[in-house]
Amino acid sequence: MTKPITIQDVKVILTQPGTCRLAIVKVITSEPGLYGLGCATFTQRIHAVAAAIERHLKAFLLGRDVSRIEDVWQMAMVNGYWRNGPVLNNAISGIDQALWDIKGKRAGMPVYDLLGGKVREAANVYVHADGPTPQDVAARVKEFVADGYRYVRVQQGLYGGGGTPTPPPDGSVEGAYYDPRTYRRVTLQMLEHVRAEVGDGVELLHDVHERLHPSAAVAFAKDVEAFDLFFLEDLLAPEDIAWFERVRAQTTTPLAMGELFNHPLEWRTVTEQRLVDFLRMHVSQMGGITPARKAADMAHTYGLRTAWHGPADTSPVGHAANLHLDLWSPAFGIQEWYQPSELDRAMFPGLPEVRDGYLYPNESAGLGIEIDEDLAAEYPVIDGVENWTQARLPDGSPVRP
């Protein structure tokens, strides 16, 4: 009987090549030179994830057979008894993605081949166009279209528009203030202008980022129907899922939801009840490739599509994992994509590339991406308190971001 290859060491690499703190997990095996990489990025609580891996999961993992991905995932999720939170899910995701990377390298196959093979050669992506005025947003969209992109998310200002028309009461604390009613009016004006400027040949998307009260969100989804969006993203918070039934009854605007989901019951509910059109979970937030492929299969069964979360706080390793899922799944809809810097590409050799609006893999075994650890060490994470997540209404009331 062949001796199994086992986990010899687990290393967490924290780095910040841009604005977001990234956590990369490196699983080192008993086979000399064989290792895997995974994304465990929860940028706002990066050190908690690192501690979960280094102080808890590492001891649990050492000596385990690297081929038993499902077994490792299932036991890692329950070994601490408490489960399905963003810290633990991201920590387990880093391990899970790394094990899929190892399995692909052992087989000499890309991960998408292990999943069942490609059903498409590349993935359509959408990018972000924002600006302070409708004219600025439209100009940015046109720049992306000139670069070959066909899907563009449009935002005017920060989430919720940013700022308020009236000052908060005297003595109010600092925060990311916004006015929901102003946000609705300004956004509708922006969408009208951009659609008129770019025509119907460009697919437009918009992210509400849970900045509206549910009743106002229902009205907003009806209002944007006139602009034929590809989808409206995160109209409601996970706590308000029940309101999606009212949205469905009022409008045909396509809906995307999921980046804050932690537990399978959250995406099962919106899938089985067909409350949204696109599932866009953060693959490391949900626990890695293992649960993501199951969610994608379930989406296909119920006629939903995937649109995995893919901003700058998904690491390049996480973007590579997203792409393998995109190429394999018949439920794929669209992939969010950020604009990698030259530093990103130098630090993460093998980062997927966009050509004419499509994201292509590099066909290497495993996830097909590496990390220059020496270069990563030159860019340590910068700790600080997040401001944009301290959302407040005009009178200073704290609200969910």
C-alpha positions as a Markdown table, in Angstrom:
| # | Residue | x | y | z |
|---|---|---|---|---|
| 1 | Met | 0.0 | 0.0 | 0.0 |
| 2 | Thr | 1.4 | 3.4 | -1.0 |
| 3 | Lys | 2.2 | 5.6 | 1.9 |
| 4 | Pro | -0.1 | 8.7 | 1.9 |
| 5 | Ile | 1.2 | 12.2 | 1.4 |
| 6 | Thr | 0.4 | 14.2 | 4.6 |
| 7 | Ile | 0.3 | 17.7 | 5.8 |
| 8 | Gln | 3.7 | 18.6 | 7.3 |
| 9 | Asp | 3.3 | 22.3 | 8.0 |
| 10 | Val | 0.8 | 25.1 | 7.6 |
| 11 | Lys | 2.0 | 28.6 | 7.0 |
| 12 | Val | 0.0 | 31.9 | 7.0 |
| 13 | Ile | 1.4 | 34.7 | 4.8 |
| 14 | Leu | 0.0 | 38.1 | 5.5 |
| 15 | Thr | 0.7 | 40.9 | 3.0 |
| 16 | Gln | -0.7 | 44.1 | 1.6 |
| 17 | Pro | 0.3 | 45.0 | -1.9 |
| 18 | Gly | -2.5 | 47.5 | -2.2 |
| 19 | Thr | -5.3 | 48.9 | 0.0 |
| 20 | Cys | -6.5 | 45.5 | 1.3 |
| 21 | Arg | -4.8 | 43.2 | 3.8 |
| 22 | Leu | -4.5 | 39.7 | 2.3 |
| 23 | Ala | -4.1 | 36.3 | 4.0 |
| 24 | Ile | -2.6 | 33.4 | 2.0 |
| 25 | Val | -2.3 | 29.9 | 3.4 |
| 26 | Lys | 0.5 | 27.6 | 2.3 |
| 27 | Val | 0.1 | 23.9 | 3.1 |
| 28 | Ile | 3.4 | 22.1 | 3.0 |
| 29 | Thr | 3.3 | 18.4 | 2.4 |
| 30 | Ser | 5.6 | 15.4 | 3.3 |
| 31 | Glu | 6.4 | 15.2 | -0.5 |
| 32 | Pro | 9.5 | 17.4 | -1.0 |
| 33 | Gly | 8.6 | 20.5 | -3.0 |
| 34 | Leu | 4.9 | 19.8 | -3.0 |
| 35 | Tyr | 2.7 | 22.5 | -1.5 |
| 36 | Gly | -0.6 | 24.3 | -2.1 |
| 37 | Leu | -1.9 | 27.8 | -1.8 |
| 38 | Gly | -5.3 | 29.1 | -0.6 |
| 39 | Cys | -7.0 | 32.3 | 0.1 |
| 40 | Ala | -8.2 | 33.1 | 3.7 |
| 41 | Thr | -8.7 | 36.8 | 3.3 |
| 42 | Phe | -11.0 | 38.5 | 5.8 |
| 43 | Thr | -9.3 | 41.9 | 5.4 |
| 44 | Gln | -11.1 | 43.6 | 8.3 |
| 45 | Arg | -10.2 | 40.8 | 10.8 |
| 46 | Ile | -7.0 | 39.4 | 9.2 |
| 47 | His | -5.2 | 38.7 | 12.4 |
| 48 | Ala | -8.1 | 36.7 | 13.9 |
| 49 | Val | -8.0 | 34.4 | 10.8 |
| 50 | Ala | -4.3 | 34.0 | 11.1 |
| 51 | Ala | -4.6 | 33.1 | 14.8 |
| 52 | Ala | -7.4 | 30.6 | 14.1 |
| 53 | Ile | -5.1 | 28.8 | 11.6 |
| 54 | Glu | -1.8 | 29.0 | 13.5 |
| 55 | Arg | -3.1 | 28.4 | 17.0 |
| 56 | His | -6.0 | 25.9 | 16.3 |
| 57 | Leu | -6.3 | 24.5 | 12.8 |
| 58 | Lys | -2.6 | 23.8 | 12.3 |
| 59 | Ala | -2.4 | 21.3 | 15.2 |
| 60 | Phe | -5.6 | 19.6 | 13.9 |
| 61 | Leu | -4.2 | 19.3 | 10.4 |
| 62 | Leu | -0.7 | 18.1 | 10.9 |
| 63 | Gly | -0.2 | 14.5 | 9.7 |
| 64 | Arg | -3.5 | 14.3 | 7.8 |
| 65 | Asp | -3.7 | 12.8 | 4.3 |
| 66 | Val | -3.8 | 15.7 | 1.7 |
| 67 | Ser | -6.0 | 13.6 | -0.6 |
| 68 | Arg | -9.0 | 13.6 | 1.8 |
| 69 | Ile | -10.3 | 17.1 | 1.1 |
| 70 | Glu | -13.9 | 16.4 | 2.0 |
| 71 | Asp | -13.1 | 14.7 | 5.2 |
| 72 | Val | -10.7 | 17.4 | 6.3 |
| 73 | Trp | -13.3 | 20.1 | 5.5 |
| 74 | Gln | -16.1 | 18.4 | 7.3 |
| 75 | Met | -14.1 | 17.7 | 10.4 |
| 76 | Ala | -12.4 | 21.1 | 10.5 |
| 77 | Met | -15.8 | 22.8 | 10.4 |
| 78 | Val | -17.0 | 20.9 | 13.5 |
| 79 | Asn | -13.8 | 20.3 | 15.4 |
| 80 | Gly | -14.2 | 23.6 | 17.3 |
| 81 | Tyr | -17.9 | 22.8 | 17.9 |
| 82 | Trp | -18.9 | 26.4 | 17.2 |
| 83 | Arg | -19.0 | 27.0 | 13.4 |
| 84 | Asn | -20.0 | 28.9 | 10.4 |
| 85 | Gly | -18.6 | 32.4 | 11.2 |
| 86 | Pro | -16.4 | 34.5 | 8.9 |
| 87 | Val | -13.2 | 34.0 | 10.9 |
| 88 | Leu | -13.4 | 30.2 | 10.9 |
| 89 | Asn | -14.9 | 29.9 | 7.4 |
| 90 | Asn | -12.0 | 32.0 | 5.9 |
| 91 | Ala | -9.4 | 30.0 | 7.9 |
| 92 | Ile | -10.8 | 26.7 | 6.6 |
| 93 | Ser | -11.1 | 28.1 | 3.1 |
| 94 | Gly | -7.4 | 28.8 | 3.1 |
| 95 | Ile | -6.7 | 25.1 | 3.9 |
| 96 | Asp | -9.4 | 23.8 | 1.5 |
| 97 | Gln | -8.2 | 25.8 | -1.5 |
| 98 | Ala | -4.6 | 24.8 | -0.8 |
| 99 | Leu | -5.6 | 21.1 | -0.7 |
| 100 | Trp | -7.4 | 21.5 | -4.1 |
| 101 | Asp | -4.2 | 23.1 | -5.4 |
| 102 | Ile | -2.1 | 20.2 | -4.1 |
| 103 | Lys | -4.5 | 17.6 | -5.7 |
| 104 | Gly | -4.3 | 19.4 | -9.0 |
| 105 | Lys | -0.5 | 19.5 | -8.9 |
| 106 | Arg | -0.4 | 15.8 | -8.0 |
| 107 | Ala | -2.7 | 14.9 | -10.9 |
| 108 | Gly | -0.9 | 17.3 | -13.3 |
| 109 | Met | -4.3 | 18.9 | -14.0 |
| 110 | Pro | -5.9 | 22.3 | -13.4 |
| 111 | Val | -8.5 | 22.3 | -10.6 |
| 112 | Tyr | -11.3 | 22.9 | -13.1 |
| 113 | Asp | -10.4 | 19.5 | -14.7 |
| 114 | Leu | -10.7 | 17.8 | -11.3 |
| 115 | Leu | -14.1 | 19.4 | -10.8 |
| 116 | Gly | -15.3 | 17.9 | -14.1 |
| 117 | Gly | -13.7 | 19.9 | -16.9 |
| 118 | Lys | -14.4 | 23.2 | -18.6 |
| 119 | Val | -17.7 | 24.1 | -20.1 |
| 120 | Arg | -16.3 | 27.4 | -21.3 |
| 121 | Glu | -12.8 | 28.7 | -22.3 |
| 122 | Ala | -13.0 | 31.9 | -20.3 |
| 123 | Ala | -15.3 | 33.9 | -17.9 |
| 124 | Asn | -17.1 | 37.1 | -18.7 |
| 125 | Val | -16.1 | 39.7 | -16.0 |
| 126 | Tyr | -17.5 | 43.0 | -14.8 |
| 127 | Val | -15.5 | 45.9 | -13.5 |
| 128 | His | -16.3 | 48.9 | -11.4 |
| 129 | Ala | -16.9 | 52.4 | -12.7 |
| 130 | Asp | -17.5 | 55.2 | -10.2 |
| 131 | Gly | -17.1 | 58.9 | -10.0 |
| 132 | Pro | -18.5 | 62.1 | -8.3 |
| 133 | Thr | -20.9 | 63.0 | -11.1 |
| 134 | Pro | -23.0 | 61.1 | -13.7 |
| 135 | Gln | -20.7 | 62.5 | -16.4 |
| 136 | Asp | -17.7 | 61.1 | -14.7 |
| 137 | Val | -19.3 | 57.7 | -14.3 |
| 138 | Ala | -20.3 | 57.6 | -17.9 |
| 139 | Ala | -16.8 | 58.6 | -19.0 |
| 140 | Arg | -15.3 | 55.8 | -17.0 |
| 141 | Val | -17.8 | 53.3 | -18.5 |
| 142 | Lys | -16.7 | 54.3 | -22.0 |
| 143 | Glu | -13.1 | 53.8 | -21.1 |
| 144 | Phe | -13.8 | 50.3 | -19.9 |
| 145 | Val | -15.9 | 49.6 | -23.1 |
| 146 | Ala | -12.9 | 50.8 | -25.2 |
| 147 | Asp | -10.8 | 48.2 | -23.3 |
| 148 | Gly | -13.1 | 45.4 | -24.3 |
| 149 | Tyr | -15.3 | 45.1 | -21.3 |
| 150 | Arg | -19.1 | 44.5 | -21.8 |
| 151 | Tyr | -20.3 | 44.5 | -18.2 |
| 152 | Val | -19.7 | 47.4 | -15.9 |
| 153 | Arg | -20.9 | 48.2 | -12.3 |
| 154 | Val | -21.8 | 51.8 | -11.9 |
| 155 | Gln | -21.7 | 53.8 | -8.6 |
| 156 | Gln | -21.7 | 57.5 | -7.9 |
| 157 | Gly | -19.7 | 58.2 | -4.8 |
| 158 | Leu | -19.1 | 55.8 | -2.0 |
| 159 | Tyr | -21.7 | 53.1 | -1.1 |
| 160 | Gly | -24.9 | 55.0 | -0.3 |
| 161 | Gly | -23.6 | 57.9 | -2.2 |
| 162 | Gly | -21.4 | 59.2 | 0.6 |
| 163 | Gly | -22.2 | 62.3 | 2.6 |
| 164 | Thr | -25.5 | 64.0 | 3.5 |
| 165 | Pro | -27.2 | 67.2 | 2.4 |
| 166 | Thr | -27.5 | 68.3 | 6.0 |
| 167 | Pro | -25.0 | 68.2 | 8.8 |
| 168 | Pro | -25.5 | 65.8 | 11.7 |
| 169 | Pro | -26.6 | 67.1 | 15.2 |
| 170 | Asp | -23.9 | 68.8 | 17.3 |
| 171 | Gly | -21.7 | 66.4 | 19.1 |
| 172 | Ser | -22.3 | 63.5 | 16.7 |
| 173 | Val | -19.5 | 61.0 | 16.4 |
| 174 | Glu | -17.5 | 60.5 | 13.2 |
| 175 | Gly | -18.5 | 57.9 | 10.7 |
| 176 | Ala | -19.4 | 57.1 | 7.1 |
| 177 | Tyr | -22.5 | 59.3 | 6.8 |
| 178 | Tyr | -25.0 | 59.0 | 4.0 |
| 179 | Asp | -28.6 | 59.9 | 3.3 |
| 180 | Pro | -30.7 | 57.0 | 1.9 |
| 181 | Arg | -33.3 | 59.2 | 0.2 |
| 182 | Thr | -30.6 | 61.4 | -1.5 |
| 183 | Tyr | -28.8 | 58.2 | -2.5 |
| 184 | Arg | -31.9 | 56.9 | -4.2 |
| 185 | Arg | -32.5 | 60.1 | -6.2 |
| 186 | Val | -28.9 | 60.7 | -7.2 |
| 187 | Thr | -28.4 | 57.0 | -8.3 |
| 188 | Leu | -31.5 | 57.1 | -10.4 |
| 189 | Gln | -30.3 | 60.2 | -12.1 |
| 190 | Met | -26.9 | 58.7 | -12.6 |
| 191 | Leu | -28.4 | 55.5 | -14.1 |
| 192 | Glu | -30.6 | 57.5 | -16.5 |
| 193 | His | -27.6 | 59.6 | -17.7 |
| 194 | Val | -25.2 | 56.6 | -18.1 |
| 195 | Arg | -27.8 | 54.5 | -20.0 |
| 196 | Ala | -28.5 | 57.4 | -22.3 |
| 197 | Glu | -24.7 | 57.9 | -22.9 |
| 198 | Val | -23.6 | 54.3 | -23.5 |
| 199 | Gly | -26.7 | 52.9 | -25.0 |
| 200 | Asp | -28.2 | 49.4 | -24.6 |
| 201 | Gly | -25.1 | 47.5 | -25.8 |
| 202 | Val | -23.4 | 47.7 | -22.4 |
| 203 | Glu | -24.6 | 45.7 | -19.5 |
| 204 | Leu | -24.9 | 47.8 | -16.4 |
| 205 | Leu | -24.9 | 46.7 | -12.7 |
| 206 | His | -25.3 | 48.5 | -9.5 |
| 207 | Asp | -24.5 | 47.7 | -5.8 |
| 208 | Val | -26.9 | 48.9 | -3.1 |
| 209 | His | -24.7 | 47.4 | -0.4 |
| 210 | Glu | -27.6 | 47.1 | 1.9 |
| 211 | Arg | -27.9 | 50.9 | 2.3 |
| 212 | Leu | -31.7 | 51.1 | 2.2 |
| 213 | His | -34.5 | 50.2 | 4.5 |
| 214 | Pro | -36.3 | 47.1 | 3.2 |
| 215 | Ser | -39.4 | 49.0 | 2.1 |
| 216 | Ala | -37.3 | 51.7 | 0.3 |
| 217 | Ala | -35.3 | 48.9 | -1.3 |
| 218 | Val | -38.5 | 47.4 | -2.8 |
| 219 | Ala | -39.3 | 50.8 | -4.3 |
| 220 | Phe | -35.8 | 51.3 | -5.6 |
| 221 | Ala | -35.8 | 47.9 | -7.3 |
| 222 | Lys | -39.0 | 49.0 | -9.1 |
| 223 | Asp | -37.5 | 52.3 | -10.1 |
| 224 | Val | -34.3 | 50.9 | -11.6 |
| 225 | Glu | -36.3 | 48.5 | -13.8 |
| 226 | Ala | -36.4 | 51.2 | -16.4 |
| 227 | Phe | -32.7 | 51.0 | -16.9 |
| 228 | Asp | -32.5 | 47.2 | -17.7 |
| 229 | Leu | -29.8 | 46.3 | -15.3 |
| 230 | Phe | -27.9 | 43.1 | -15.7 |
| 231 | Phe | -28.4 | 42.8 | -11.9 |
| 232 | Leu | -29.0 | 44.8 | -8.8 |
| 233 | Glu | -26.5 | 43.7 | -6.1 |
| 234 | Asp | -27.0 | 43.3 | -2.3 |
| 235 | Leu | -30.3 | 45.1 | -2.3 |
| 236 | Leu | -31.0 | 43.7 | 1.2 |
| 237 | Ala | -28.9 | 42.5 | 4.2 |
| 238 | Pro | -28.8 | 38.8 | 5.1 |
| 239 | Glu | -31.0 | 39.7 | 8.1 |
| 240 | Asp | -33.7 | 40.9 | 5.7 |
| 241 | Ile | -33.9 | 37.9 | 3.4 |
| 242 | Ala | -37.7 | 37.5 | 4.0 |
| 243 | Trp | -38.2 | 40.9 | 2.2 |
| 244 | Phe | -37.0 | 39.4 | -1.1 |
| 245 | Glu | -40.4 | 37.8 | -1.6 |
| 246 | Arg | -41.9 | 41.3 | -1.7 |
| 247 | Val | -39.3 | 42.5 | -4.1 |
| 248 | Arg | -40.0 | 39.6 | -6.4 |
| 249 | Ala | -43.7 | 40.4 | -6.4 |
| 250 | Gln | -43.0 | 44.0 | -7.4 |
| 251 | Thr | -40.3 | 44.0 | -10.1 |
| 252 | Thr | -38.5 | 41.9 | -12.7 |
| 253 | Thr | -35.1 | 43.6 | -11.9 |
| 254 | Pro | -32.5 | 40.7 | -11.7 |
| 255 | Leu | -31.1 | 40.4 | -8.2 |
| 256 | Ala | -27.7 | 39.3 | -6.9 |
| 257 | Met | -27.0 | 38.4 | -3.2 |
| 258 | Gly | -24.6 | 36.5 | -1.0 |
| 259 | Glu | -21.3 | 38.2 | -0.2 |
| 260 | Leu | -22.1 | 38.3 | 3.5 |
| 261 | Phe | -23.5 | 34.8 | 3.7 |
| 262 | Asn | -21.7 | 32.4 | 6.2 |
| 263 | His | -24.0 | 29.4 | 6.5 |
| 264 | Pro | -25.3 | 27.1 | 3.8 |
| 265 | Leu | -28.9 | 27.6 | 5.1 |
| 266 | Glu | -28.6 | 31.3 | 3.9 |
| 267 | Trp | -27.9 | 30.5 | 0.3 |
| 268 | Arg | -30.2 | 27.4 | 0.4 |
| 269 | Thr | -33.1 | 29.6 | 1.3 |
| 270 | Val | -32.7 | 32.2 | -1.5 |
| 271 | Thr | -31.9 | 29.3 | -4.0 |
| 272 | Glu | -34.8 | 27.0 | -3.2 |
| 273 | Gln | -37.3 | 29.9 | -3.1 |
| 274 | Arg | -35.7 | 31.5 | -6.2 |
| 275 | Leu | -35.6 | 34.8 | -4.4 |
| 276 | Val | -32.6 | 36.0 | -6.4 |
| 277 | Asp | -31.1 | 35.4 | -9.8 |
| 278 | Phe | -27.3 | 35.3 | -8.9 |
| 279 | Leu | -25.4 | 33.9 | -6.0 |
| 280 | Arg | -22.4 | 35.9 | -5.3 |
| 281 | Met | -20.8 | 34.5 | -2.1 |
| 282 | His | -17.3 | 35.3 | -1.2 |
| 283 | Val | -15.7 | 31.9 | -1.7 |
| 284 | Ser | -13.3 | 32.2 | 1.2 |
| 285 | Gln | -16.1 | 33.6 | 3.4 |
| 286 | Met | -18.2 | 30.5 | 2.7 |
| 287 | Gly | -15.4 | 28.1 | 3.4 |
| 288 | Gly | -13.6 | 27.4 | 0.1 |
| 289 | Ile | -14.0 | 25.5 | -3.1 |
| 290 | Thr | -15.6 | 22.5 | -1.4 |
| 291 | Pro | -18.8 | 24.3 | -0.4 |
| 292 | Ala | -18.8 | 26.6 | -3.4 |
| 293 | Arg | -19.0 | 23.8 | -5.9 |
| 294 | Lys | -22.0 | 22.4 | -4.0 |
| 295 | Ala | -23.7 | 25.8 | -4.0 |
| 296 | Ala | -23.0 | 26.1 | -7.7 |
| 297 | Asp | -24.6 | 22.7 | -8.4 |
| 298 | Met | -27.6 | 23.7 | -6.3 |
| 299 | Ala | -27.9 | 27.0 | -8.2 |
| 300 | His | -27.9 | 25.1 | -11.5 |
| 301 | Thr | -30.7 | 22.8 | -10.3 |
| 302 | Tyr | -32.9 | 25.8 | -9.4 |
| 303 | Gly | -32.0 | 28.0 | -12.4 |
| 304 | Leu | -29.8 | 30.5 | -10.6 |
| 305 | Arg | -26.4 | 31.6 | -11.8 |
| 306 | Thr | -23.1 | 32.4 | -9.9 |
| 307 | Ala | -21.4 | 35.7 | -9.7 |
| 308 | Trp | -18.7 | 35.0 | -7.0 |
| 309 | His | -17.5 | 38.0 | -5.0 |
| 310 | Gly | -14.3 | 39.3 | -6.5 |
| 311 | Pro | -13.1 | 42.8 | -5.3 |
| 312 | Ala | -9.6 | 43.8 | -4.2 |
| 313 | Asp | -10.1 | 42.1 | -0.9 |
| 314 | Thr | -10.3 | 38.7 | -2.6 |
| 315 | Ser | -6.6 | 37.8 | -2.9 |
| 316 | Pro | -5.1 | 36.9 | -6.3 |
| 317 | Val | -5.2 | 33.3 | -5.1 |
| 318 | Gly | -8.9 | 33.6 | -4.4 |
| 319 | His | -9.4 | 35.1 | -7.8 |
| 320 | Ala | -7.7 | 32.1 | -9.3 |
| 321 | Ala | -10.0 | 29.8 | -7.3 |
| 322 | Asn | -13.1 | 31.8 | -8.5 |
| 323 | Leu | -12.0 | 31.3 | -12.1 |
| 324 | His | -11.7 | 27.5 | -11.8 |
| 325 | Leu | -15.2 | 27.4 | -10.5 |
| 326 | Asp | -16.4 | 29.7 | -13.3 |
| 327 | Leu | -14.9 | 27.6 | -16.1 |
| 328 | Trp | -16.4 | 24.4 | -14.7 |
| 329 | Ser | -19.9 | 25.3 | -13.6 |
| 330 | Pro | -22.8 | 25.4 | -16.0 |
| 331 | Ala | -24.4 | 27.8 | -13.5 |
| 332 | Phe | -21.8 | 30.5 | -14.1 |
| 333 | Gly | -23.2 | 33.9 | -14.8 |
| 334 | Ile | -20.6 | 36.6 | -14.4 |
| 335 | Gln | -17.4 | 37.2 | -12.4 |
| 336 | Glu | -16.5 | 40.4 | -10.5 |
| 337 | Trp | -13.0 | 41.5 | -11.3 |
| 338 | Tyr | -10.6 | 44.1 | -9.9 |
| 339 | Gln | -7.8 | 45.8 | -11.6 |
| 340 | Pro | -4.5 | 44.1 | -10.6 |
| 341 | Ser | -1.5 | 46.3 | -10.2 |
| 342 | Glu | 2.0 | 45.4 | -11.5 |
| 343 | Leu | 2.9 | 44.7 | -8.0 |
| 344 | Asp | 0.1 | 42.2 | -7.7 |
| 345 | Arg | 1.3 | 40.4 | -10.8 |
| 346 | Ala | 4.9 | 40.4 | -9.6 |
| 347 | Met | 3.9 | 39.1 | -6.1 |
| 348 | Phe | 1.5 | 36.5 | -7.5 |
| 349 | Pro | 2.9 | 34.9 | -10.7 |
| 350 | Gly | 0.2 | 33.2 | -12.7 |
| 351 | Leu | -2.6 | 35.6 | -11.8 |
| 352 | Pro | -5.3 | 35.2 | -14.4 |
| 353 | Glu | -5.5 | 37.7 | -17.3 |
| 354 | Val | -8.3 | 39.6 | -19.0 |
| 355 | Arg | -8.5 | 39.8 | -22.8 |
| 356 | Asp | -11.5 | 41.5 | -24.5 |
| 357 | Gly | -13.6 | 41.3 | -21.4 |
| 358 | Tyr | -12.9 | 37.6 | -20.7 |
| 359 | Leu | -10.8 | 36.2 | -17.8 |
| 360 | Tyr | -8.5 | 33.4 | -18.9 |
| 361 | Pro | -6.6 | 30.7 | -16.9 |
| 362 | Asn | -3.0 | 29.9 | -17.5 |
| 363 | Glu | -3.7 | 26.1 | -17.8 |
| 364 | Ser | -1.1 | 25.2 | -15.1 |
| 365 | Ala | -1.7 | 22.4 | -12.7 |
| 366 | Gly | -3.6 | 23.1 | -9.5 |
| 367 | Leu | -4.9 | 26.7 | -9.1 |
| 368 | Gly | -2.1 | 27.8 | -11.4 |
| 369 | Ile | -0.9 | 30.6 | -9.2 |
| 370 | Glu | 2.2 | 31.2 | -7.0 |
| 371 | Ile | 3.4 | 33.7 | -4.4 |
| 372 | Asp | 6.8 | 35.4 | -4.2 |
| 373 | Glu | 7.2 | 35.2 | -0.4 |
| 374 | Asp | 10.2 | 37.5 | -0.3 |
| 375 | Leu | 8.3 | 40.2 | -2.2 |
| 376 | Ala | 5.2 | 39.7 | 0.0 |
| 377 | Ala | 7.3 | 40.2 | 3.1 |
| 378 | Glu | 8.3 | 43.6 | 1.8 |
| 379 | Tyr | 4.7 | 44.7 | 2.1 |
| 380 | Pro | 3.4 | 43.9 | 5.6 |
| 381 | Val | -0.2 | 44.5 | 6.5 |
| 382 | Ile | -1.0 | 48.0 | 7.9 |
| 383 | Asp | -3.4 | 47.8 | 10.8 |
| 384 | Gly | -6.1 | 50.4 | 11.3 |
| 385 | Val | -9.8 | 50.9 | 12.0 |
| 386 | Glu | -12.1 | 50.7 | 9.0 |
| 387 | Asn | -14.1 | 53.9 | 8.4 |
| 388 | Trp | -16.4 | 52.9 | 5.5 |
| 389 | Thr | -18.0 | 50.1 | 7.6 |
| 390 | Gln | -19.0 | 52.7 | 10.3 |
| 391 | Ala | -22.2 | 53.7 | 8.4 |
| 392 | Arg | -24.4 | 56.3 | 9.9 |
| 393 | Leu | -27.7 | 58.0 | 8.9 |
| 394 | Pro | -27.9 | 61.9 | 8.8 |
| 395 | Asp | -28.9 | 62.1 | 12.4 |
| 396 | Gly | -25.9 | 60.0 | 13.5 |
| 397 | Ser | -27.7 | 56.7 | 14.0 |
| 398 | Pro | -25.5 | 53.7 | 13.3 |
| 399 | Val | -26.8 | 51.3 | 10.6 |
| 400 | Arg | -25.5 | 48.1 | 8.9 |
| 401 | Pro | -23.0 | 48.8 | 6.1 |
